[in-house]
Amino acid sequence: RSRRPLASYGGAWNWGRHLGRDMPVSELDFHEVSGLGVPFPVAPVLIQKPATLQLKSGLSMPLLVFAVSGKRRPSVTDLAELLRMGVRHLQVSPSVVQAVGQAVRLSQVPRSELFISMLWEPPLDTSAKLDSLTEQLGFVDLMILPQTPELESVWKHLERLKARKRFKALGVKDFRPEEVEFLPGNGESVEYAQCAFTPYRHGPRRDTWRRFGQREVALAATGLFTDWPRPLPPLLDPHVLIIARRFKRSAAQVLIRWALQLGLAVVFHSQRKQHVAENLAALDFELPMREMQLISGLATLAEPVPPGDGFAHPYEQLRTPKGEL
């Protein structure tokens, strides 16, 4: 049957909305590279500036996410300059909130143009502590829960805070799709999931991309450039380097663009302004479907799949029968 083009919200494919007018994501047809469980949207994702993704609650989230933590964070002056350069989504930890608030004011970028997500940590376990931090930022758009002990009670607490409008949306970090399903309320309030996602490893399992999409959960990639502990970083992969030369782009830009065109947000950090500018420029070109398939297909080289297994697990150690070499 005929298909309408993928819906575009702020220029990017929306994981959690619809194909055409009434087609839910769960009914999307996916192409798979070599039948080995590497999924693709039916059509290329169109990304324009500003590159945003609409969460299922309707909140518009910029796709390029600059992470700011206490480890080697930029100075207030440098962070303000990054905002003036075009960074619009900051992911912060509680320890850097004061510095981020100062940088936002110094940049003179209107707070309404920024999206701020915050990683949940124990210092935020009371409304008063959370309020004291959010006052310095104006407000928090997205609260992200990493894996933590007493998960059920913490999640219920976060849902109560969201109901009191302490923040606008809830997300998780380093959760498998099945772990989201075990959250209270079957995890229906989850709008965002962040996990390691690279050309070699498409999330914790190869069906991570598909399963979060079916739940209308936006997926964000971390570790895109390194994929530790694999010995060959994606930035040095010869396939990626050939594509970079062909399009006169850097390997980092190719990887970011690949993730964006899959419909992912991309979380990155850097101490160098030129690297941030380079990453932002990934919005200025497009990868054809052939190159998209080539990069996604690298997962089948890094982790081969037994024939017929659409979504593979790593091979168990092979046992050699006695008497055989």
For each residue, the residues with C-beta under 8 A, 3 or more apart:
1:
2:
3: 19 20 29 42 43
4: 19 20 21 23
5: 8 20 43
6: 13 19 41 42 43 45 46
7: 13 14 17 18 19 20
8: 5 11 12 13 14 46
9: 12 14 17 52 53 54 60
10: 50 51 52 53 54 60
11: 8 46 47 48 49 50 51 52
12: 8 9 45 46 47 51 52 53 63 260 263
13: 6 7 8 41 45 46 53 263
14: 7 8 9 17 18 53 54 263
15: 25 53 212 213 216 217 218 219 263
16: 25 54 55 56 191 213 215 216 217 218
17: 7 9 14 25 54 56 216
18: 7 14 21 22 23 24 25
19: 3 4 6 7 23 24 25 27 28 42
20: 3 4 5 7 23
21: 4 18
22: 18
23: 4 18 19 20 27 28
24: 18 19 27
25: 15 16 17 18 19 28 213 214 216
26: 214
27: 19 23 24
28: 19 23 25 41 42 213
29: 3 42
30: 39 40 41 42 210
31: 39 40 42 293
32: 35 36 37 38 39 40 310
33: 36 38 40 293 296 297 300
34: 38 297 300
35: 32 310
36: 32 33 297 299 300 305 310 312
37: 32 206 207 305 309 310 311 312
38: 32 33 34 202 206 296 297 299 300
39: 30 31 32 209 210
40: 30 31 32 33 262 289 292 293 296
41: 6 13 28 30 44 45 262 263
42: 3 6 19 28 29 30 31
43: 3 5 6
44: 41 261 286 288 289 292
45: 6 12 13 41 260 261 262 263
46: 6 8 11 12 13
47: 11 12 51 63 260 261 283 286
48: 11 51 283
49: 11 283
50: 10 11 62 88
51: 10 11 12 47 48 62 63 64 260 283
52: 9 10 11 12 60 61 62 63
53: 9 10 12 13 14 15 60 61 63 218 263 265
54: 9 10 14 16 17 58 59 60 61
55: 16 58 59 60 61 169 191 192 218
56: 16 17 191 216 217
57: 168 169 191
58: 54 55
59: 54 55 141 142 168 169 191
60: 9 10 52 53 54 55 115
61: 52 53 54 55 89 115 141 142 192 218 265
62: 50 51 52 65 88 89 115 265
63: 12 47 51 52 53 89 260 264 265 266
64: 51 87 88 89 256 265 266 268 279 280 282 283
65: 62 89 90 91 117 220 265 266 267 268
66: 82 87 89 90 91 268 269 276
67: 90 91 267 268 269
68: 73 74 79 90 91 92 93 96 99 100 269
69: 73 92 93 95 96 269
70: 73 93 95 96
71:
72: 271
73: 68 69 70 79 96 99
74: 68 78 79 82 271
75: 78 79
76: 79 80 99 102 103 106
77: 80 81 103 106
78: 74 75 81 82 273
79: 68 73 74 75 76 82 83 99 100 103 107
80: 76 77 83 84 103 104 106 107
81: 77 78 84 85 107 273
82: 66 74 78 79 85 87 273 276
83: 79 80 86 87 88 103 104 107 109 114
84: 80 81 107 108 109
85: 81 82 273 276 277 280
86: 83 280
87: 64 66 82 83 90 276 280
88: 50 62 64 83 113 114 115
89: 61 62 63 64 65 66 114 115 116 117 265
90: 65 66 67 68 87 100 114 115 116 117
91: 65 66 67 68 116 117 118 119 144 267
92: 68 69 96 97 100 116 117 118 119 137
93: 68 69 70 96 118 119 121
94: 97 118 119 121 123 124 133
95: 69 70
96: 68 69 70 73 92 93 99 100
97: 92 94 100 101 118 133 136 137
98: 101 102 136
99: 68 73 76 79 96 102 103
100: 68 79 90 92 96 97 103 104 116 136 137
101: 97 98 104 105 136 137
102: 76 98 99 105 106
103: 76 77 79 80 83 99 100 106 107
104: 80 83 100 101 107 109 111 114 137 138
105: 101 102 108
106: 76 77 80 102 103
107: 79 80 81 83 84 103 104
108: 84 105
109: 83 84 104 113 114
110: 113 114
111: 104 114 137 138 139
112:
113: 88 109 110
114: 83 88 89 90 104 109 110 111
115: 60 61 62 88 89 90 141 142
116: 89 90 91 92 100 137 138 139 140 141 142
117: 65 89 90 91 92 140 141 142 143 144 171 192
118: 91 92 93 94 97 124 133 140 142 143 144 167
119: 91 92 93 94 144 146 173
120: 124 143 144 145 146 148 154 158
121: 93 94 124
122: 125
123: 94 129
124: 94 118 120 121 129 130 133
125: 122 129 157
126: 129 130
127: 130 131 161 164 166
128: 131 132
129: 123 124 125 126 132 133
130: 124 126 127 133 134 161 166
131: 127 128 134 135 166
132: 128 129 135 136
133: 94 97 118 124 129 130 136 137
134: 130 131 137 138 139 140 166 167
135: 131 132 138
136: 97 98 100 101 132 133
137: 92 97 100 101 104 111 116 133 134 140
138: 104 111 116 134 135
139: 111 116 134 167 168
140: 116 117 118 134 137 143 166 167 168
141: 59 61 115 116 117 167 168 169
142: 59 61 115 116 117 118 167 168 169 170 171 191 192
143: 117 118 120 140 158 161 162 166 167 169 170 171
144: 91 117 118 119 120 170 171 172 173 192 194
145: 120 148 154 155 158 170 171 172 173
146: 119 120 172 173 174
147: 151 173 174 175
148: 120 145 151 154
149:
150: 153 154
151: 147 148 154 155 183
152: 155 156 183 184
153: 150 156 157
154: 120 145 148 150 151 157 158
155: 145 151 152 158 159 183 184
156: 152 153 159 160 184
157: 125 153 154 160 161
158: 120 143 145 154 155 161 162 170
159: 155 156 162 163 170 184 185 189
160: 156 157 163 164
161: 127 130 143 157 158 164 166 167
162: 143 158 159 165 166 167 168 169 170 189
163: 159 160
164: 127 160 161
165: 162 168
166: 127 130 131 134 140 143 161 162
167: 118 134 139 140 141 142 143 161 162 170
168: 57 59 139 140 141 142 162 165
169: 55 57 59 141 142 143 162 191 192
170: 142 143 144 145 158 159 162 167 189 190 191 192
171: 117 142 143 144 145 190 191 192 193 194 218
172: 144 145 146 175 180 183 190 192 193 194
173: 119 144 145 146 147 193 194 195
174: 146 147 194 195 196
175: 147 172 179 180 193 195
176: 179 180 204 205 208
177: 180 181 193 207 208 211 212 215
178: 181 182
179: 175 176 182 183
180: 172 175 176 177 183 187 190 193 212 215 217
181: 177 178 186 187
182: 178 179 187
183: 151 152 155 172 179 180 186 187 190
184: 152 155 156 159 187
185: 159 188 189
186: 181 183
187: 180 181 182 183 184 190 215
188: 185
189: 159 162 170 185
190: 170 171 172 180 183 187 193 215 217
191: 16 55 56 57 59 142 169 170 171 216 217 218
192: 55 61 117 142 144 169 170 171 172 217 218 220
193: 171 172 173 175 177 180 190 212 217 218 219 220
194: 144 171 172 173 174 219 220 221 222 267
195: 173 174 175 203 204 208 219 220 221 222
196: 174 201 203 204 221 222 223 227
197: 201 202 203 208 209 219 220 221 222 223 224 259 264
198: 201 202 221 223 224 226 227 234 255
199: 227 234 237 240 255 258 295 296 298 299 302
200: 227 230 234 298 299 301 302 303
201: 196 197 198 227 230 299 302 303
202: 38 197 198 205 206 208 209 296 299
203: 195 196 197 206 208 209 212 219
204: 176 195 196 208
205: 176 202 208 311 313
206: 37 38 202 203 209 299 311 312
207: 37 177 210 211 310 311
208: 176 177 195 197 202 203 204 205 211 212 219
209: 39 197 202 203 206 212 213 219 262
210: 30 39 207 213 214
211: 177 207 208 214 215
212: 15 177 180 193 203 208 209 215 217 218 219
213: 15 16 25 28 209 210 216 217 219 263
214: 25 26 210 211
215: 16 177 180 187 190 211 212
216: 15 16 17 25 56 191 213
217: 15 16 56 180 190 191 192 193 212 213
218: 15 16 53 55 61 171 191 192 193 212 265
219: 15 193 194 195 197 203 208 209 212 213 263 264 265
220: 65 192 193 194 195 197 264 265 266 267
221: 194 195 196 197 198 224 259 264 265 266 267
222: 194 195 196 197 267
223: 196 197 198 226 227 228
224: 197 198 221 227 234 255 256 259 266 268
225: 233 234 235 252 255 268
226: 198 223 233 234 235
227: 196 198 199 200 201 223 224 230 233 234
228: 223
229:
230: 200 201 227 233 302
231:
232: 236 237
233: 225 226 227 230 236 237
234: 198 199 200 224 225 226 227 237 240 251 255 298
235: 225 226 240 251 252 255
236: 232 233 240 241 251
237: 199 232 233 234 240 241 251 298
238: 241 242
239: 242 243 294 295 298
240: 199 234 235 236 237 243 244 251 254 255 295
241: 236 237 238 244 245 251
242: 238 239 245 246
243: 239 240 246 247 254 287 291 294 295
244: 240 241 247 248 249 250 251 253 254
245: 241 242 248
246: 242 243 291
247: 243 244 254 285 287
248: 244 245
249: 244 253 254 257 282 285
250: 244 253 254 278
251: 234 235 236 237 240 241 244 254 255
252: 225 235 255 256 275 278 279 282
253: 244 249 250 256 257 278 279 281 282 285
254: 240 243 244 247 249 250 251 257 258 287 291 295
255: 198 199 224 225 234 235 240 251 252 258 259 295
256: 64 224 252 253 259 260 266 268 279 282
257: 249 253 254 260 261 282 285 286 287
258: 199 254 255 261 262 287 291 292 295 296
259: 197 221 224 255 256 262 264 266
260: 12 45 47 51 63 256 257 263 264 266 282 283
261: 44 45 47 257 258 286 287 292
262: 40 41 45 209 258 259 292 296
263: 12 13 14 15 41 45 53 213 219 260
264: 63 197 219 220 221 259 260
265: 53 61 62 63 64 65 89 218 219 220 221
266: 63 64 65 220 221 224 256 259 260 279
267: 65 67 91 194 220 221 222
268: 64 65 66 67 224 225 256 279
269: 66 67 68 69
270: 275 276 279
271: 72 74
272: 275 276
273: 78 81 82 85 276 277
274: 277 278
275: 252 270 272 278 279
276: 66 82 85 87 270 272 273 279 280
277: 85 273 274 280 281
278: 250 252 253 274 275 281 282
279: 64 252 253 256 266 268 270 275 276 282
280: 64 85 86 87 276 277 283
281: 253 277 278 284
282: 64 249 252 253 256 257 260 278 279 285
283: 47 48 49 51 64 260 280
284: 281
285: 247 249 253 257 282
286: 44 47 257 261
287: 243 247 254 257 258 261 291 292 295
288: 44 291 292
289: 40 44 292 293
290: 293 294
291: 243 246 254 258 287 288 294 295
292: 40 44 258 261 262 287 288 289 295 296
293: 31 33 40 289 290 296 297
294: 239 243 290 291 297 298
295: 199 239 240 243 254 255 258 287 291 292 298
296: 33 38 40 199 202 258 262 292 293 299
297: 33 34 36 38 293 294 300 301
298: 199 200 234 237 239 294 295 301 302
299: 36 38 199 200 201 202 206 296 302 303
300: 33 34 36 38 297 303 304 305
301: 200 297 298 304
302: 199 200 201 230 298 299
303: 200 201 299 300 312 314
304: 300 301 312 315
305: 36 37 300 309 312
306: 309 312 315
307:
308:
309: 37 305 306 312
310: 32 35 36 37 207
311: 37 205 206 207
312: 36 37 206 303 304 305 306 309
313: 205
314: 303
315: 304 306 318
316:
317:
318: 315
319:
320: 324 325
321: 324
322:
323:
324: 320 321
325: 320
